[in-house]
Amino acid sequence: MSEELSELEVVPPSHSDSIERASIDVQVATARKYGRSLSRVKQEMLSFATLDEETAQSCFFTLPRGGKTIQGPSVRLAEIAVACYEHLRVQARIVTTVTTGESPHVIVQAQAYDALKNSAISIEKRRRIVKKKSKETIDDDDITLATNSCTAIAFRDAVFKIVPKALITPVYEEAKRVAIGDVKSLGVRRTKVVERLKAMGATEPNILHAVGARKVEDITLEHLETLIGLGTSLKDGATTIEEAFPGPKIEPAQFVGKVDKMEKPKETAITAIFSPIPKEALEIFSIQECKTYFDAFASIVKEAAAYESFADMPDELCETLLKDKKALKLRLGVV
């Protein structure tokens, strides 16, 4: 019984395959010719990351997760690593965009290739697309925001899978040290950080609540590190103001004792704000007068909710809260 041997057909590579192979060969050859000095890479990364205070602050992020905060090197530090590590290629592309259904999302794939070591990594990241509160449907801007954020995260994670942590960690720690400063510069820096977060849309009570401080002067170096990281996450689109600075939960019990200097100390301010306007008050004041007061005073009491007592409140807020005795009596039903 004879065996029939079939001849193997050698298929020559296509033109595009030849170009791609030649490109990779040139990159590998170039990388091996010039090599990589890790000491030089580390020094250049340190120089970039600590170039100034703002750059140092952008090199780490903080995110609230499950009642805790997580912190790590940011996409800005990943960009510095790519610029300094040499012979490294990184690219990202959109895989899927889903804008309908119960879970609209975008999936982005990032790839990093180290030509010197001939190693590569590919990572996919998924990001939920969130519509604006003022709109009923997702628009192009919502998709763009989610895509940019997802691309940055995928890029960052791919880079940190290729660039050794032994290089990233010392640069990351030094950037934090430069960004936070020391006790001598604490007063100036915490004021700058709080003002920067306010400009992003956070309120001072919510900022203080995020780190468990009662007033700006109570913010420590550790608190400052957390706030700087949250600011970086907001700039990178990794979180929102509502997620980063949710503020304290408003419970009626929190307000007991906050009106101890008023005519009805046992009734909480929050109950007074959201309770119906007393009938006795309507007999004296017009509905429009009551509505005007309600709109103005409600926001003040919400802001005061972040403090335990009048002694903890800033002087300006305390004065604002107590100055209109007539309006306060109206809302408490004391007329």
PyMOL commands that set and color helices and strands:
alter all, ss='L'
color gray80, all
select helices_A, chain A and resi 15-34+38-49+53-57+75-85+140-162+165-180+183-200+204-211+216-218+221-236+241-244+252-255+269-274+279-284+287-304+310-312+315-323+325-332
alter helices_A, ss='H'
color red, helices_A
select strands_A, chain A and resi 60-65+68-73+88-98+105-114+119-128
alter strands_A, ss='S'
color yellow, strands_A
deselect
rebuild
show_as cartoon
